[in-house]
């Protein structure tokens, strides 16, 4: 198995992970606010047994939703942290090269060569070496 392919996909997913993480954090805060509002409104008036049961079901559903959102957010943040830790192993030049190649969308190899100022002969070697170092930092292996 060539782990470099998986590493490339992880890098390409980084912008979507960041966006999804931010959106999930917002959704989590909204549900927490709903839970606080539901608890506050439940304290202000007497309830019948039926209303009390419905309110408890609603509170339970909100609490379950909060737990699910917290789990998803934690998983996304862990994945982003793994990518960040692997990127920390790279030099600034290697990091910039991988970001321009895989994280920023729409860049062709020619665009990246111009952006970072390297010749074609150096570009492919540098990209391969940077991707290999990143892959080894992410997974501990490159090929199996």
C-alpha positions in Angstrom: 0.0 0.0 0.0 1.3 3.4 -0.9 0.5 5.7 2.0 1.5 8.8 0.0 -1.9 8.6 -1.8 -3.7 8.7 1.6 -1.4 11.6 2.7 -2.3 13.5 -0.4 -6.0 13.0 0.3 -5.6 14.2 3.9 -3.9 17.4 2.7 -6.7 18.0 0.1 -9.3 17.5 2.9 -7.8 20.1 5.2 -9.8 23.1 4.0 -13.1 21.1 4.2 -12.1 19.9 7.6 -11.5 23.4 8.9 -14.8 24.6 7.5 -16.7 21.6 8.8 -15.1 22.0 12.2 -16.1 25.7 12.4 -19.7 24.9 11.3 -20.0 22.0 13.8 -18.8 24.3 16.6 -21.5 26.8 15.6 -24.1 24.1 15.5 -23.0 22.9 18.9 -23.3 26.3 20.4 -26.8 26.7 18.9 -28.0 23.4 20.4 -26.5 24.3 23.8 -28.4 27.6 23.6 -31.6 25.7 22.8 -31.0 23.4 25.8 -30.5 26.4 28.1 -33.6 28.1 26.7 -35.6 24.9 27.2 -34.4 24.5 30.7 -35.2 28.1 31.5 -38.7 28.0 30.1 -39.4 24.8 31.9 -38.7 26.5 35.3 -41.1 29.4 34.7 -44.4 27.7 34.6 -46.1 24.6 36.1 -46.5 21.6 33.7 -49.0 18.8 33.4 -47.6 15.3 33.4 -47.9 15.1 29.6 -46.1 18.4 29.1 -43.4 17.3 31.6 -42.8 14.1 29.6 -42.6 15.9 26.3 -40.2 18.4 27.8 -38.0 15.6 29.2 -38.0 14.0 25.7 -37.0 17.3 24.1 -34.2 17.9 26.7 -33.0 14.3 26.2 -32.9 14.8 22.4 -31.0 18.1 22.7 -28.5 16.4 25.1 -28.0 13.5 22.6 -27.5 16.0 19.8 -24.9 17.8 21.9 -23.0 14.6 22.5 -23.1 13.7 18.8 -21.8 17.1 17.8 -19.1 17.1 20.4 -17.9 13.7 19.2 -17.8 14.8 15.5 -16.0 18.0 16.5 -13.4 16.1 18.5 -12.8 13.7 15.6 -12.3 16.6 13.1 -10.0 18.4 15.4 -7.9 15.3 16.1 -7.6 14.7 12.3 -6.5 18.3 11.8 -4.1 18.1 14.7 -2.5 15.0 13.1 -2.0 16.8 9.9 -0.6 19.9 11.7 1.9 17.8 13.7 3.0 16.0 10.5 3.4 19.4 8.8 5.6 20.6 11.7 8.2 18.0 10.8 8.7 19.7 7.4 10.9 22.7 6.6 9.1 26.0 5.7 9.9 25.4 2.0 8.5 21.8 2.1 5.4 22.9 4.0 4.7 25.7 1.5 5.2 23.3 -1.4 2.7 20.8 -0.1 0.2 23.5 0.8 0.4 25.0 -2.7 0.2 21.5 -4.4 -2.5 19.9 -2.3 -4.3 22.3 0.0 -4.9 25.3 -2.3 -7.3 24.3 -5.0 -6.7 24.9 -8.7 -2.9 25.2 -8.7 -1.2 23.3 -11.5 2.4 22.1 -11.1 3.4 25.0 -13.3 1.6 27.4 -11.0 3.4 26.0 -8.0 6.8 26.1 -9.7 6.2 29.8 -10.4 4.9 30.6 -6.9 7.8 29.0 -5.0 10.4 29.8 -7.7 11.8 26.5 -8.7 12.6 24.8 -12.0 10.7 21.8 -13.2 13.6 19.4 -12.6 13.8 20.4 -8.9 10.0 20.7 -8.4 9.1 17.0 -8.8 12.0 15.9 -6.7 11.2 18.4 -3.9 7.5 17.5 -4.0 8.3 13.8 -3.8 10.7 14.3 -0.9 8.3 16.6 1.0 5.4 14.2 0.5 7.5 11.3 1.7 8.5 13.1 4.9 4.9 14.2 5.5 3.7 10.6 4.9 6.2 9.2 7.2 5.3 11.7 9.9 1.6 10.9 9.5 1.7 7.1 9.3 5.2 6.0 10.2 5.6 4.3 6.8 5.5 5.2 3.1 5.1 1.8 1.4 3.9 -1.5 2.7 
